[in-house]
Amino acid sequence: MSPLERRLHVLIDQARYDQLTAEATRTGRSVADIVRSAIDLHFDEDRDQARRAAAARFLLASADSDSEPGETWEEMLAIQEAELDRRLDLA
């Protein structure tokens, strides 16, 4: 990483500032370091390309022209609700 050479003044609301300071305290990092990391994550092209490629591979692998369409929205919600109920029963 290059030496830090630019200063940026950003106004944020109290809730965001509280989140930043809490994360800084929790991780032992500075607020500035957390902000720089967030910027790096937002602009990480390699990560975005890898995620898009993985999604495309998944869609291609799961596509089957002879099969019936997947679950309807309602069926998918029912499956998720049943899974949540199962997990709550285990807790």
C-alpha positions as CSV (number, residue, x, y, z in Angstrom):
1,M,0.0,0.0,0.0
2,S,1.3,3.5,-0.8
3,P,2.0,6.0,2.0
4,L,-1.1,7.9,3.1
5,E,-1.0,11.3,1.3
6,R,-4.6,12.5,1.1
7,R,-6.8,13.8,3.9
8,L,-10.6,13.3,3.6
9,H,-13.2,15.1,5.8
10,V,-16.5,13.3,5.8
11,L,-19.6,14.2,7.9
12,I,-21.6,11.2,9.2
13,D,-24.5,10.8,11.5
14,Q,-24.1,9.8,15.2
15,A,-25.4,6.2,14.6
16,R,-22.7,5.5,11.9
17,Y,-20.0,7.1,14.1
18,D,-21.1,4.9,17.0
19,Q,-20.8,1.8,14.8
20,L,-17.4,2.8,13.6
21,T,-16.1,3.5,17.1
22,A,-17.6,0.3,18.5
23,E,-15.9,-1.7,15.7
24,A,-12.6,0.1,16.4
25,T,-12.8,-0.7,20.1
26,R,-13.8,-4.3,19.4
27,T,-11.0,-4.9,16.9
28,G,-8.3,-2.7,18.3
29,R,-8.0,-0.8,15.1
30,S,-8.4,2.9,14.4
31,V,-11.6,4.4,12.9
32,A,-9.6,5.6,9.9
33,D,-8.3,2.0,9.3
34,I,-11.9,0.7,9.4
35,V,-13.0,3.3,6.9
36,R,-10.1,2.6,4.6
37,S,-10.9,-1.1,4.7
38,A,-14.6,-0.5,3.9
39,I,-13.5,1.6,0.9
40,D,-11.2,-1.2,-0.3
41,L,-14.0,-3.8,0.1
42,H,-16.4,-1.6,-1.8
43,F,-14.1,-1.2,-4.8
44,D,-12.7,-4.7,-4.8
45,E,-13.2,-5.6,-8.5
46,D,-11.5,-9.1,-8.2
47,R,-14.0,-10.1,-5.4
48,D,-16.9,-8.8,-7.4
49,Q,-15.8,-10.7,-10.6
50,A,-15.3,-13.9,-8.6
51,R,-18.8,-13.6,-7.0
52,R,-20.4,-13.0,-10.4
53,A,-18.4,-16.0,-11.9
54,A,-19.5,-18.2,-9.0
55,A,-23.1,-17.2,-9.4
56,A,-23.0,-17.9,-13.2
57,R,-21.4,-21.3,-12.6
58,F,-24.1,-22.2,-10.1
59,L,-26.9,-21.1,-12.4
60,L,-25.4,-23.0,-15.3
61,A,-24.9,-26.1,-13.2
62,S,-28.4,-26.0,-11.8
63,A,-30.1,-25.4,-15.1
64,D,-31.7,-28.4,-16.6
65,S,-33.9,-27.9,-19.7
66,D,-35.8,-31.1,-19.1
67,S,-36.7,-30.5,-15.5
68,E,-39.8,-28.8,-14.0
69,P,-39.5,-25.2,-12.9
70,G,-38.1,-24.7,-9.4
71,E,-40.2,-23.9,-6.4
72,T,-42.7,-21.0,-6.5
73,W,-42.1,-18.0,-4.2
74,E,-44.6,-19.3,-1.8
75,E,-43.1,-22.8,-1.7
76,M,-39.6,-21.3,-1.1
77,L,-40.9,-19.2,1.8
78,A,-42.6,-22.3,3.3
79,I,-39.4,-24.3,3.1
80,Q,-37.5,-21.5,4.7
81,E,-40.1,-21.1,7.5
82,A,-40.0,-24.9,8.1
83,E,-36.2,-24.7,8.3
84,L,-36.3,-21.8,10.8
85,D,-38.9,-23.7,12.9
86,R,-36.6,-26.8,12.9
87,R,-33.6,-24.8,14.0
88,L,-35.6,-23.1,16.8
89,D,-36.8,-26.4,18.0
90,L,-33.2,-27.6,18.3
91,A,-32.1,-24.6,20.3
